[in-house]
């Protein structure tokens, strides 16, 4: 937790010194409401060139991953640690922010920034960086938002500050990730699907209705009642018999 906080502070200082504060309005540690819970964004920049979402990862060592993998791997001194694909996080951030601020998704850029002493060992998309954050953002130089739009967006973000607590956000995360109806990655509906090949052929699972754009899936939890209907009836019959005997 503390490590993540220091990482976010390092990114904040990086943005402060590398980008013109008059041109890029900054918002840090923002919790945004959505139709299926909340989402927390490390850094949001509002500029004439669009909005920039920056997801910070304070990780060291070797980093392995790809755009499609659900989990990425961090290797430090031969030990492996797994973490959620941050591109999936920014995918949700972008959708929620677009709807909340009423801004076209095409005017929102996402960046994943590793600010620890890390080295990418697999080829990653151009918006995944370990250095040059300011330079990357500055390459977007086409004006897409008017001054009035920028003020409107900033006012919405300012008015939203403090409305949702960290505890409420954590509860929202728990609810979202345990839901069997809403995709926790993008907010689309979850639908039942069947495995069509491999050792699990025929098994049912829950998959995102936005597939293949979103590849989230989870196993279907079969309740005890569904798996053991006969046992339930036996229990009911035993209770009836005991009640009957007690009245004799």
MARMI-779074 format. One record per residue (C-alpha): x, y, z. Coordinates in nm, 4 decimals, always signed. Example, Ala and Ser with C-alpha at 12.3 -4.5 7.8 and 13.67 -1.06 7.14 Angstrom:
BEGIN
ATOM       xx       yy       zz
ATOM  +1.2300  -0.4500  +0.7800
ATOM  +1.3670  -0.1060  +0.7140
//
This chain:
BEGIN
ATOM       xx       yy       zz
ATOM  +0.0000  +0.0000  +0.0000
ATOM  +0.2747  +0.2443  +0.1039
ATOM  +0.4875  +0.1330  -0.1892
ATOM  +0.2024  +0.2076  -0.4286
ATOM  +0.1530  +0.5507  -0.2697
ATOM  +0.5215  +0.6385  -0.3196
ATOM  +0.4926  +0.5246  -0.6820
ATOM  +0.1975  +0.7535  -0.7429
ATOM  +0.3836  +1.0448  -0.5816
ATOM  +0.6842  +0.9862  -0.8088
ATOM  +0.4571  +0.9909  -1.1129
ATOM  +0.2859  +1.3064  -0.9874
ATOM  +0.6223  +1.4847  -0.9552
ATOM  +0.7226  +1.3584  -1.2992
ATOM  +0.4073  +1.5064  -1.4516
ATOM  +0.4530  +1.8295  -1.2558
ATOM  +0.8018  +1.8977  -1.3865
ATOM  +0.7697  +1.7651  -1.7431
ATOM  +0.4346  +1.9176  -1.8454
ATOM  +0.3124  +2.2776  -1.8475
ATOM  +0.0614  +2.3028  -1.5609
ATOM  -0.1308  +2.5756  -1.7456
ATOM  -0.1779  +2.3479  -2.0451
ATOM  -0.2340  +2.0220  -1.8573
ATOM  -0.4759  +2.0376  -1.5633
ATOM  -0.3952  +1.7570  -1.3177
ATOM  -0.6171  +1.5437  -1.0968
ATOM  -0.4726  +1.2686  -0.8789
ATOM  -0.6222  +0.9656  -0.7036
ATOM  -0.9708  +1.0185  -0.8492
ATOM  -1.2643  +0.7895  -0.7616
ATOM  -1.5343  +0.7939  -1.0303
ATOM  -1.8880  +0.6504  -0.9922
ATOM  -2.0282  +0.4220  -1.2610
ATOM  -2.3364  +0.2135  -1.3308
ATOM  -2.1675  -0.0928  -1.1781
ATOM  -1.9687  +0.0462  -0.8880
ATOM  -1.6719  +0.2799  -0.8836
ATOM  -1.3276  +0.3024  -1.0404
ATOM  -1.0132  +0.4684  -0.9059
ATOM  -0.7782  +0.6483  -1.1442
ATOM  -0.4239  +0.7318  -1.0338
ATOM  -0.3837  +1.0423  -1.2521
ATOM  -0.6025  +1.2334  -1.4987
ATOM  -0.4707  +1.5131  -1.7198
ATOM  -0.7130  +1.7489  -1.8933
ATOM  -0.5744  +1.9439  -2.1881
ATOM  -0.6746  +2.0895  -2.5257
ATOM  -0.5252  +1.7695  -2.6737
ATOM  -0.7641  +1.5440  -2.4870
ATOM  -0.7746  +1.3592  -2.1570
ATOM  -0.4909  +1.1375  -2.0399
ATOM  -0.5383  +0.8536  -1.7926
ATOM  -0.2133  +0.7466  -1.6261
ATOM  -0.2058  +0.4159  -1.4374
ATOM  +0.1029  +0.3911  -1.2154
ATOM  +0.2859  +0.0660  -1.1400
ATOM  +0.5678  +0.0910  -0.8854
ATOM  +0.7382  -0.2382  -0.9741
ATOM  +1.1015  -0.3401  -1.0143
ATOM  +1.2666  -0.6336  -1.1894
ATOM  +1.1726  -0.8024  -1.5151
ATOM  +0.8199  -0.7537  -1.6496
ATOM  +0.6562  -1.0086  -1.8802
ATOM  +0.3160  -0.9627  -2.0407
ATOM  +0.1078  -0.8933  -2.3494
ATOM  -0.2020  -0.6989  -2.4430
ATOM  -0.4229  -1.0107  -2.4280
ATOM  -0.2924  -1.1853  -2.1150
ATOM  -0.5122  -1.1494  -1.8071
ATOM  -0.2101  -1.1617  -1.5743
ATOM  +0.1387  -1.0166  -1.6167
ATOM  +0.4497  -1.1468  -1.4441
ATOM  +0.7108  -0.9664  -1.2367
ATOM  +1.0401  -1.1503  -1.1771
ATOM  +1.2723  -1.0380  -0.8964
ATOM  +1.5782  -1.2436  -0.8002
ATOM  +1.4295  -1.5499  -0.9679
ATOM  +1.0930  -1.5252  -0.7889
ATOM  +0.7735  -1.4739  -0.9876
ATOM  +0.4842  -1.2524  -0.8859
ATOM  +0.1630  -1.2111  -1.0837
ATOM  -0.0509  -0.8992  -1.1185
ATOM  -0.3550  -0.7928  -1.3186
ATOM  -0.2961  -0.6772  -1.6750
ATOM  -0.2972  -0.2971  -1.6243
ATOM  -0.4291  -0.2427  -1.9787
ATOM  -0.7542  -0.4025  -1.8638
ATOM  -0.7666  -0.1556  -1.5766
ATOM  -0.7217  +0.1427  -1.8082
ATOM  -0.9811  -0.0033  -2.0481
ATOM  -1.2413  +0.0208  -1.7716
ATOM  -1.1096  +0.3613  -1.6566
ATOM  -1.1572  +0.4964  -2.0081
ATOM  -1.5146  +0.3716  -2.0426
ATOM  -1.6229  +0.4968  -1.7002
ATOM  -1.4570  +0.8362  -1.7449
ATOM  -1.6033  +0.8784  -2.0944
ATOM  -1.9555  +0.8224  -1.9633
ATOM  -1.9121  +1.0254  -1.6432
ATOM  -1.7638  +1.3291  -1.8200
ATOM  -1.9620  +1.2882  -2.1446
ATOM  -1.6408  +1.2842  -2.3492
ATOM  -1.5911  +1.0745  -2.6623
ATOM  -1.3566  +0.7812  -2.5983
ATOM  -1.1509  +0.8858  -2.9006
ATOM  -1.0478  +1.1964  -2.7037
ATOM  -0.9158  +0.9923  -2.4093
ATOM  -0.5669  +0.8379  -2.4124
ATOM  -0.4490  +0.5782  -2.1611
ATOM  -0.0938  +0.5278  -2.0363
ATOM  +0.0555  +0.2618  -1.8087
ATOM  +0.3711  +0.3909  -1.6418
ATOM  +0.6164  +0.1674  -1.4547
ATOM  +0.8174  +0.4049  -1.2386
ATOM  +1.0290  +0.1466  -1.0562
ATOM  +1.3608  +0.0093  -1.1786
ATOM  +1.1946  -0.2330  -1.4203
ATOM  +1.2838  -0.3877  -1.7552
ATOM  +1.0283  -0.5110  -2.0084
ATOM  +1.1256  -0.8595  -2.1293
ATOM  +0.8419  -0.8941  -2.3808
ATOM  +0.7150  -0.6544  -2.6446
ATOM  +0.4420  -0.4334  -2.4999
ATOM  +0.2110  -0.1707  -2.6580
ATOM  +0.3539  +0.1782  -2.7079
ATOM  +0.1405  +0.3208  -2.4249
ATOM  +0.3177  +0.1013  -2.1664
ATOM  +0.6246  +0.2939  -2.0501
ATOM  +0.9090  +0.2799  -1.8010
ATOM  +1.0464  +0.6245  -1.8932
ATOM  +0.9594  +0.9290  -2.1060
ATOM  +0.6077  +0.9799  -1.9698
ATOM  +0.6007  +1.3537  -2.0425
ATOM  +0.7440  +1.3076  -2.3925
ATOM  +0.4860  +1.0426  -2.4740
ATOM  +0.1973  +1.2675  -2.3698
ATOM  +0.3390  +1.5668  -2.5581
ATOM  +0.3285  +1.3774  -2.8887
ATOM  -0.0491  +1.4227  -2.8884
ATOM  -0.0644  +1.7811  -3.0128
ATOM  -0.3890  +1.8045  -3.2091
ATOM  -0.6488  +2.0262  -3.0391
ATOM  -0.9668  +1.8257  -2.9725
ATOM  -1.1218  +2.0093  -2.6743
ATOM  -1.2291  +2.3725  -2.6559
ATOM  -1.1593  +2.5936  -2.3536
ATOM  -1.5271  +2.5703  -2.2564
ATOM  -1.5123  +2.1902  -2.2701
ATOM  -1.1980  +2.1858  -2.0574
ATOM  -1.3623  +2.4053  -1.7939
ATOM  -1.6764  +2.1899  -1.7931
ATOM  -1.4718  +1.8701  -1.7473
ATOM  -1.2526  +2.0188  -1.4738
ATOM  -1.5574  +2.1468  -1.2839
ATOM  -1.7121  +1.7994  -1.2922
ATOM  -1.3920  +1.6449  -1.1535
ATOM  -1.3565  +1.9147  -0.8863
ATOM  -1.7210  +1.8781  -0.7758
ATOM  -1.6756  +1.4987  -0.7542
ATOM  -1.3806  +1.5219  -0.5138
ATOM  -1.4465  +1.3618  -0.1755
ATOM  -1.7959  +1.2354  -0.2616
ATOM  -1.6894  +0.8692  -0.2522
ATOM  -1.4696  +0.7413  +0.0314
ATOM  -1.1893  +0.4863  -0.0061
ATOM  -1.3907  +0.2418  +0.2054
ATOM  -1.6938  +0.2773  -0.0224
ATOM  -1.4695  +0.2221  -0.3231
ATOM  -1.3211  -0.0961  -0.1703
ATOM  -1.6706  -0.2294  -0.0986
ATOM  -1.7671  -0.1481  -0.4567
ATOM  -1.4640  -0.3433  -0.5832
ATOM  -1.5659  -0.6457  -0.3777
ATOM  -1.9251  -0.6309  -0.5051
ATOM  -1.8129  -0.5921  -0.8660
ATOM  -1.5663  -0.8813  -0.8587
ATOM  -1.8161  -1.1187  -0.6955
ATOM  -2.0997  -1.0316  -0.9360
ATOM  -2.2354  -1.3033  -1.1673
ATOM  -2.4211  -1.0567  -1.3905
ATOM  -2.1799  -0.7685  -1.4626
ATOM  -1.8278  -0.7900  -1.6076
ATOM  -1.5830  -0.6387  -1.3542
ATOM  -1.3432  -0.5406  -1.6324
ATOM  -1.5645  -0.3337  -1.8617
ATOM  -1.9149  -0.3241  -1.7095
ATOM  -2.0870  -0.5227  -1.9868
ATOM  -2.3272  -0.8085  -1.9105
ATOM  -2.1926  -1.1536  -1.8267
ATOM  -2.3470  -1.4371  -2.0299
ATOM  -2.3264  -1.8153  -2.0020
ATOM  -2.0986  -1.9822  -2.2554
ATOM  -1.9732  -2.3350  -2.3252
ATOM  -1.6118  -2.4457  -2.3652
ATOM  -1.5879  -2.5801  -2.7210
ATOM  -1.2417  -2.7372  -2.7214
ATOM  -0.9707  -2.8710  -2.4934
ATOM  -0.9891  -3.0782  -2.1762
ATOM  -1.2821  -2.8719  -2.0420
ATOM  -1.5029  -2.9150  -2.3511
ATOM  -1.8694  -2.8922  -2.2579
ATOM  -1.8112  -2.7045  -1.9322
ATOM  -2.0180  -2.3920  -1.8766
ATOM  -1.8673  -2.0584  -1.7747
ATOM  -1.9540  -1.6886  -1.7550
ATOM  -1.8000  -1.4701  -2.0253
ATOM  -1.8188  -1.1012  -2.1099
ATOM  -2.0813  -1.0127  -2.3715
ATOM  -1.8287  -0.7694  -2.5246
ATOM  -1.5991  -1.0564  -2.6303
ATOM  -1.3557  -1.0464  -2.8137
ATOM  -1.2959  -0.6829  -2.7139
ATOM  -1.3096  -0.7880  -2.3490
ATOM  -1.1973  -1.1440  -2.2688
ATOM  -1.3024  -1.1615  -1.9031
ATOM  -1.4406  -1.4984  -1.7908
ATOM  -1.5110  -1.6828  -1.4664
ATOM  -1.6286  -2.0270  -1.3635
ATOM  -1.9935  -2.0758  -1.2775
ATOM  -2.0387  -2.1507  -0.9076
ATOM  -2.2817  -2.4381  -0.8659
ATOM  -2.4706  -2.4035  -0.5408
ATOM  -2.4942  -2.6900  -0.2936
ATOM  -2.8690  -2.7031  -0.3483
ATOM  -2.8271  -2.7493  -0.7241
ATOM  -2.5672  -3.0219  -0.6820
ATOM  -2.7572  -3.2107  -0.4092
ATOM  -3.1354  -3.1769  -0.4584
ATOM  -3.1986  -3.5290  -0.3235
ATOM  -3.0149  -3.4510  +0.0010
ATOM  -3.2325  -3.1444  +0.0523
ATOM  -3.5504  -3.3518  +0.0197
ATOM  -3.4130  -3.6115  +0.2637
ATOM  -3.3512  -3.3383  +0.5211
ATOM  -3.7048  -3.2042  +0.4721
ATOM  -3.8576  -3.5539  +0.5160
ATOM  -3.6536  -3.6164  +0.8309
ATOM  -3.7733  -3.2878  +0.9813
ATOM  -4.1381  -3.3755  +0.9004
ATOM  -4.1001  -3.7195  +1.0593
ATOM  -3.9406  -3.5745  +1.3744
ATOM  -4.2191  -3.3183  +1.4075
ATOM  -4.4746  -3.5968  +1.3670
ATOM  -4.3098  -3.8143  +1.6335
ATOM  -4.2936  -3.5262  +1.8790
ATOM  -4.6712  -3.4901  +1.8593
ATOM  -4.7455  -3.8551  +1.9369
//
